[in-house]
Amino acid sequence: MSPAEVPNGPRRGMALAAGLGLRMRPITEHTPKPLITIDGRTLLDRAVDRLEEAGVEDVVVNTHHLGAMIERHVAARSVPKIHLSPEDALLETGGGVARALPMLGDDPFYVVNADVLWLNGPHPALPMMAAAWDEAAMDGLLLVHPTVEASGYDGVGDFTMDPDGRLHRREERHVAPHLFTGIQILHPRLFDGAPDGPFSLNVLYDRAIEAGRLYGILHDGKWFHIGTPDGLAVAEAYMRAQHSGVKRT
């Protein structure tokens, strides 16, 4: 599925790149986590590449830790157009997106974590999400992945999902079948009445779940959690292995 097949898909997006990457130390003492390379390309560039492929024309990148390095790096890109949103103090995921809303416009937009690696399966993830977006029913659409199939992930998952795609939080002391990949489409109205200052997007997800307006769609490709040096090594080994056969997208 190409962007041409989803002509009304989001044309703006945001890459979350302001995290400290504490669990990735010592690498992140001198390199911001989004600029870590896998198979010769940075995580941030891989995320922005996906947005570009999906037809996104403007991307906001928030920065904090070693932000000047990220600013210099993205200056080399001509497309899509990059808009920086520096954070003197960390605003967390929700606060970071809320601050960037004036640059993201009034229509639904993509938000992607700049420190995860996802590979498309039979259906490219972002166009698939754009095709599934229902303006009347949704305030947020999250790309989820089977918990047991995630690489470099040792958590207990995040959500259960109804047959129609509505999401619900994991029950206590249970393993949820789906984890959140860090890839999503959000509508600006999700932020109506949002807190000031730093806050997690989870605050808004919970509110949308109560209203029945948070949905999920299942990723059918590979997904890697790049949270630690060990997780990075797993992803790097997988990507290098693809050189010996048909390289996945």
N, C-alpha and C positions, 0 to 999 in steps of 0.2 A: 504494500500500500504506500503510495507516494504522496507528498504534500498536494500534488495536483488533484489527487482523488479525494482530498479533504480541503476544499477551497476555503472553508470558513474556519479552519483550525487557528489556534492562537498564533499571532504574529509577534508577540512579545513574551519574554521569559526572564527568569532570574536564576542565577547560579549562586548557591550559598557557599561562600569561600572564606568566611571570617573565623572559623574555628581555630582553636589552639593546637589541636592534634597531640594532646599530651600523651596518649598511649602509644604514639608513633615515635616518641623520643628514643634515641638521640637524633634521628633523621630530621625531625621538625625543629630542632634547635637552630638550624641554619637554613632550612627549606620549608616554606609553608606547605601544609599537607596537600592542597590542590595542585601544587607544582611538582609533586612526586611523579616520576615517570614510570610507566609500565610499557614494556615493549617499545621504548623510544619515544613515547608521546605522553604528555602530562595528563593527569586525571582531569584537570580543568579543561584542557583543549578537547579531550574526548567528550566531555559533557557538552561543551559549546558546539562541537562538531555535530552532535546529535540534534541539538536545537536548530542549527543551520539547515541540516538535512530535512527537518520537519517544516521548513518554511518560515522559521522565526527570523525577523529582521532586526530586532533590537533586544539586547540582553543586558540586564543589570547584574553586576558582580559586586557583592559586598565584600569588604576587606577589613582586617584588623591585624592579626599576627603577621608580621613581616609583609604588611600590605604594600609597601613600596615595591617589593619584588614582583608581586602580582600585577601591580599597575604597569611596571615596565614590560612584563611579559605580554599582557593583553594588548599593549600598544602596537605590537607587531601584526595584529589581525586587522584586516580591512572589512571583512564580513564575518558574521553579522556585526552591526554597530554595537560597541561596548560602552556602557554607562557605568561609572564607578560609584559605589555608595560606601565611602569609608566610615568606619565606626570607631570613634575614639575610645568608647567603652562598649564592650560586647552587649548586643541587644538580644541575643539568642535568636532562634529561628523565627518566631512570630514577630518580635520587635524589629528584626532586620527586614522582613518583608513589608511590614507596616510602614516603616520609614521610606521604603522604595516605592510605595504605591503611586505617588505622583508621576513617577517615570514609567509605571506599568500600565497606566490608562484605566479605562472604564470597562474593558472587556475581560473575559477569562484569559489567564496567562499560565504558562508553565513555570514550575519551580523545581529545580533539580539540585540535589546535593553534589557539590563539586569534588567530593572525596569518595565516591563509589564508582564501581565499574560495572556496567551492564552491557550485555551483548544481545543483539536482536535475535529472536527466534524466527519462525515462519512469518510472524506478523510484526513489523517494526513497531516498537513500543509507543513512541509519541504519536504517530499518525493513527494508530489503533485507539489510543486514548481520545484523540480529537474526534474520531468518528463516533465514539461511544458517549461523548459529552452530551448531556441533556440539560439545556439551560433552565427549563421549568422545574426540574426535579432536584438538581444538584447545586450545592455550594462548593463541594470539593470532590475530586475524583483521584484516588490514590492508586498507583501501580503497586500491586502486592505480588509476593513470590512465595512458593511453597517453603515453609520453614525448614523442612527436612532436606531440601535440595539446595539450600544456600551454601556457598563456599566461603570459608573463613568466618562463619557465624556460629556462635555457641549459645545464643539466647533462646527464649521460649516463645518467640513469635509475638504478634501484636493484635491480630484481629481474627474474628470469624466473619464469614460473608454469606448473606442470604442468596438464594438463587437469582434474585433480581439485582444483586450486586451491593445491596446495602451492607454497611460495615457495623460491627459491634466489637466492643473491647473484649480482650481475652479475660476469661474468668480466673479468679485467683486460684493458684495451685494447679493450673492447667497449662498445657502447651497448646498454643493457638496454631491452627493450620497455616496461617498466612503471616508473613512479616511485611512491614512497610519498607519499600526499596529506597525511599528518598526522592521519588519522582512523582510528580502530581500536576494536576490542573486545578487552579483555585479561581474563584470569582471574587472580585473586590468586595462584594457585599458580605462575604464571610468575616470581614474585618470591622463591620459596623459594631460600634460599642466595644472594640477591643481595648485591652489595658494599655496604658501609657508605659513607655520605657521597655525594659527587657521582659520578654515572656516567651514561652514555648508555643509553637503551633498546636501542640496537644490540647491547650486550653480551648482553641477554636474547633479542633476536631471533636472534642467531647460535646461541645454545644451543638455542632452540626449533627452528631449522632443522635442526640436527644430529639432533634427536630426531624430526624429521618432523612437528612440531606447530605450525608457523607457516604460516598460509594467507592467501590473498588473494582479493579479489573486485573485479571491474572496475567502476569508476565510469562511468556512461553519461551524465553531464552535463558541464558546464563546470567547469574548475578553474584558479584563478589563483594564481601564486606572487607574494606581495606581499613581496618581499625587498628591493627598492630603490625609490626614487622613480619610476623608469621603469616598473617593474612595477605600482606603484600607479596611475600614469597610464593604463596599458593597461586595468586593471580598471575604473577610474572611467569611462573613455570607453565601454567596453562597456555598463556598467550604465545610463549616461545614454542610450545609443542605444536601449535597450529601451523608453524612454518614448514613442518614436515608433511603436512597434508593440506586439505582444503581449509583455508583460514576463514573462521566465522566472522560475521559482521557484528 
